[in-house]
Amino acid sequence: MQQNQSQNPMAVEPVPKLMARIGLPIVLSMILQAAYNVVDSAYLARMAAGGETALTALSLAFPVQLFMVAVSIGTGVGTNALLARLLGLGDKDRADAAVGNAQFLALVISLCRQVLFVLPPVWALTRLVTGPENVSLVWWPLALGEAATLVVALVLYQKRAKKRIDF
């Protein structure tokens, strides 16, 4: 038993268990993001006044969001390459420091953004304010939610920064 604990979990654990542990937070985060976009588009499309303008604005913002996702995915691919290199060199300590609980932190950040900082204020505004002025008000929680999520992400990752990796 002691020998298995010192080995790389990727080499000794069953693949389904590894996929669930590593992939589930990533999949949940992507589902939340996709659901948010679908709900946002559906709501704006059903607006009686100003819906076309709001949907156009959302469509123009989509490429920017897609660019941010591309940067995130690129960062993930680069991290995977670094981990593969470290594990290939047998440097388990530095590889463990790189991975830590990164998937869990990404899920927490995504949940904070969607469930705490963006959806409740947007939902409340759609219930309290009706008419074309609603469109301009709905954007404020989005911007403020992104800022609050950035603060949460910086705090969480700063705690991890103590385990730095030299590239």
ABEGO torsion letter per residue (X at the ends): XAAAAABBAAAABBAAAAAAAAAAAAAAAAAAAAAAAAAAAAAAAABABGAAAAAAAAAAAAAAAAAAAAAAAAAAAAAAAAAAAAAAAGBAAAAAAAAEAAAAAAAAAAAAAAAAAAAAAAAAAAAABBEAAAAAAAAAAAAAAAAAAAAAAAAAAAAAAABBBBX
